[in-house]
Amino acid sequence: MPNPDRYEEALGILQEECAEVIVEVSKCRRFGLNSTHYKTGLVHSKMLEAEIGDVLAMIDILREQGIISQDNLEIAKQAKKEKLKQWSKIYEQN
């Protein structure tokens, strides 16, 4: 059985990291992927990678804790891609 203190902390950190990804996506859309952050001087696309990496780390931790499973993540990812093929322009051929 997963330890509630550990997974509650992991869920809280995941929530914060997702919020940081949202902020960085907004900056990339507003200022451009290749623009630099006014305080850090880092390129926004690199900052986005770092924030997504933080989310991936938390996903790994939740998997290690037995809260989520890799098999179910793969099923969910594939289902999302299929929906995007139907409802999005992401996969359209030019």
C-alpha positions as CSV (number, residue, x, y, z in Angstrom):
1,M,0.0,0.0,0.0
2,P,1.4,3.4,-1.0
3,N,2.4,5.7,1.9
4,P,-0.2,8.6,2.0
5,D,2.3,11.2,3.2
6,R,4.7,10.3,0.3
7,Y,2.1,10.3,-2.4
8,E,0.3,13.4,-1.1
9,E,3.7,15.2,-1.3
10,A,4.4,13.8,-4.7
11,L,0.9,14.9,-6.0
12,G,1.4,18.4,-4.6
13,I,4.8,18.7,-6.3
14,L,3.3,17.4,-9.5
15,Q,0.5,20.0,-9.3
16,E,3.1,22.8,-8.8
17,E,5.2,21.5,-11.7
18,C,2.2,21.4,-14.0
19,A,1.5,25.0,-13.2
20,E,5.1,25.9,-14.0
21,V,4.7,24.2,-17.4
22,I,1.5,26.2,-18.0
23,V,3.4,29.5,-17.3
24,E,6.3,28.5,-19.6
25,V,3.9,27.5,-22.4
26,S,2.3,30.9,-22.1
27,K,5.7,32.6,-22.3
28,C,6.6,30.6,-25.4
29,R,3.4,31.5,-27.1
30,R,3.6,35.2,-26.1
31,F,7.2,35.9,-26.7
32,G,8.3,33.0,-29.0
33,L,10.2,29.7,-28.5
34,N,13.6,31.3,-29.2
35,S,13.1,34.4,-27.1
36,T,15.1,34.8,-23.9
37,H,13.7,35.2,-20.4
38,Y,14.2,38.8,-19.3
39,K,15.6,37.7,-15.8
40,T,17.5,34.6,-16.5
41,G,18.6,35.1,-20.1
42,L,17.6,31.5,-20.9
43,V,15.8,30.6,-24.1
44,H,12.2,29.9,-23.5
45,S,12.2,26.6,-25.4
46,K,15.0,25.3,-23.0
47,M,13.0,26.5,-20.0
48,L,10.0,24.6,-21.3
49,E,12.1,21.5,-21.6
50,A,13.3,21.9,-18.1
51,E,9.8,22.3,-16.7
52,I,8.4,19.3,-18.7
53,G,11.4,17.3,-17.4
54,D,10.3,18.2,-13.8
55,V,6.8,16.9,-14.6
56,L,8.3,13.7,-16.1
57,A,10.4,13.2,-12.9
58,M,7.2,13.5,-10.8
59,I,5.5,11.0,-13.1
60,D,8.4,8.6,-12.5
61,I,8.1,9.1,-8.8
62,L,4.4,8.3,-8.8
63,R,5.1,5.2,-10.9
64,E,7.8,4.1,-8.4
65,Q,5.3,4.6,-5.6
66,G,2.7,2.4,-7.3
67,I,0.2,5.2,-7.7
68,I,0.1,5.0,-11.5
69,S,1.3,2.3,-13.9
70,Q,3.4,2.5,-17.0
71,D,0.9,0.3,-18.9
72,N,-2.0,2.5,-18.2
73,L,0.1,5.6,-19.1
74,E,0.9,4.1,-22.5
75,I,-2.8,3.2,-23.1
76,A,-3.8,6.8,-22.2
77,K,-1.1,8.3,-24.4
78,Q,-2.2,6.2,-27.4
79,A,-5.8,7.1,-26.8
80,K,-4.9,10.8,-26.7
81,K,-3.0,10.5,-30.0
82,E,-5.9,8.8,-31.7
83,K,-8.2,11.6,-30.5
84,L,-5.8,14.2,-31.8
85,K,-5.7,12.5,-35.2
86,Q,-9.4,12.8,-35.4
87,W,-10.0,16.3,-33.8
88,S,-6.8,18.2,-34.2
89,K,-4.6,19.6,-37.0
90,I,-1.4,18.3,-35.3
91,Y,-1.2,15.2,-37.5
92,E,-2.4,16.8,-40.8
93,Q,-0.1,16.4,-43.8
94,N,0.7,19.6,-45.6
